[in-house]
Structure formats: structure tokens, C-alpha cells
Amino acid sequence: MSILRNSFGLLFLLGTGITAASAGESSAVTTAEFEIPASGANGAILSQGGRFGGWSLYVKDGKPAYSYNFLGLARYTVYAPQALPAGPSTVTLDFAYDGNGVGKGARRPSLVNGKSVAEGRIEKTQPNVFSADETADVGIDNLTPVAEGS
């Protein structure tokens, strides 16, 4: 097991904690296990893509959030209503793609520590790839941000 602490205070247990699939034209589940310090945390957990298309799972003001950026033209964001407690947490996002073609919408429920906390709707998804030059990042959104103000 590897340990990574980002500059915003999130502690990641890599090798046991983060699994993800590209949320493009199929359903996918993303699960992240991490630890919130007593002082709280803000920052990226996992991001893919950037300003012109992508998605990001992050913590803002202690609350887990998910943003989907459709080509920089529309952003869909879901926030959990309550901040994560100090200590270990598991956040699971279930991207349920509508199917029957490319660019369709999806439903995005969020679970924190096994309990449903929020659900959102993505009206349209970006087909194929998010970016040719922005990567998937753990613990940071390295180039242009997927989510504004995150």
C-alpha cells in the first residue's frame, strides 16, 4: 500500500483505495477510499480531462462533490449536503448511462460510507475521449480544472 497526501490535506491509500472507469459512453462505478484529517480537507480526489471536457471527484468545504464538464459548454455538479467527518471515508459514484447511442445523458448517484447522499442528472455526455493532452490525475487536477472554483 502506498500513501499520498495532497497539498489540501486529503490522505490517499493507493493500491487499496481508488478504482475508476472512464465515464463516457457506458455505465461505470468510481470508488475512492481516503482519510480526512481533523483539520478538514479540500481538493481533488480524482479527475480526468479539463476545462474543455472531463469529470472530477473532489472535496470542497469538506463536502464531496462531482462535476461533469461537457465540452466546456455545460457543467453538471452534485454536492453532498454534509461535510465528511474526520477519519476514513469511502465515496462511491455510480454513473448510470442512459444508453442507446453516443452523447446520451446519465444519472449520477453518490454514496458516502455506504449511504446515499446526493443524486444528479447529466443531460448529455461527451463521446469518445475528454482530451488528447489532459490526463487522469489522483489527488490533484494537474492542468486546466474540470470544475470551476474547486
N, C-alpha and C positions, 0 to 999 in steps of 0.2 A: 504494500500500500504506500502511495506517495502522498505527501501533504503539500498543499499550495494555499498560501494566504495572499489574497489580493490586497491592493492598497486601500480598499474600502472596508476592510475588516472581515470579509467573508472567509471562512476556512473550508477548504475542499479536501475531501478524502478521495483521491483519484485512484482508479483501479477497482474501486468498490462502489463508487457513488454516482457517476453520471453516465446515462445512456441516452442516446437521441437518434432520431431519424430525420432526414430532410423532409420538411413539411411542404411538399409541392403538390403532386397530383395523386396522392394516396393518403390513407389514414396513417397516423403514426402516434406513438406514445413517447414522451420525453420525461425522464425521471432524474431528478438531481437530489443527492443527499449531501448536506453540508452542515456546518455548525455556525450559529450566530453567537458572537461574543456578548458578554454582559453589557458592553457599551453600545450595542446595536450595530447595524450594518446597512450599507448602501452599495450598489454596484452590480455589474454584470455577473450572471451565473454562466450563461451560455448564449452565444449569439452566432448568427450565420447571415452573411450579406452585409448590407449597409444602407446608406441614405437613399439609394435608388432601388431598393428591394431587399427584403430579408425578414428575419424574425429574431426576437431577443427575449430571453427569460432573465429577469433581474429583480433586485430588491431596491425599492425607493421608499424612504421614510420608514424603513423596517417592514414594509408590506411587499410580498411577492407580486410581480406584475409580468404580463406577457404582452408584447407588441408585435403585430404583423404589419409590415410595410409593403404595400402593393405599388411597386414601381415608383415610389416617391409621390404618388398621386393620392393615395388614401392610406390612412393608418387606423388599425383596429387594436385597441388596448383594453385589457381586462386587469383590474386590480383586485387583490384580496381585500376585504374590508378591515381586517385586523392585522396588526404587526405580528411578526414571528417572535416567539419567546426566545430568550437566550437558551443556547444548547443546541443539540442536534435537531435537524428538520429534514423532512422529505417533501419535495414538491413534485407533483405529477401532473402533466398536461396531456390531455387526450385529444389530439387533433382528429376530428371525425369528418373526413372529406365527403362532400355530397355525391361525388362520383359522376359517371356518365359523361365523360369528356374532360377537356383541359380548361383551366381557369375558373372552375366552379367554386362555390363557397364552401364553408366548413363551420362546424360548431367546435368551440374550444372550452370544455370544462376544466377547472383547476381543482386539484386536491392538495391539501396541506395535511401532512401526517395522517393520511387516510380518510380525511373528512372533506366533503365537497364545500368549497368556499366561494366560488365565483364561476360564472359561465358567460361566454361572449360569442358573438357571431362575426365571422369574416365573410363579407359579401362576395368577394372574388379573390382568387389566388393567382399567383404569378406562375405561369407554366415554365417548364424546363429548369433553368438554373437562376439563382438570385444574382450572381455576379461572377465575372471572369477574373476579377482581381481582389475580391474581398473573401476572406476565409471564414471558417468556423472557429470561434475563439472560446476558450474556457477561462472564466474569471476576469475577462476583460472584453471590451468591444474595441478591437485594436485600430481600425482605420476610421471611416466615417460611421457615425452612430446610426443604428437601426431605429431606435426610439428617440424622439426629441425630448430633451430635458431630463434624460435618465441619468 
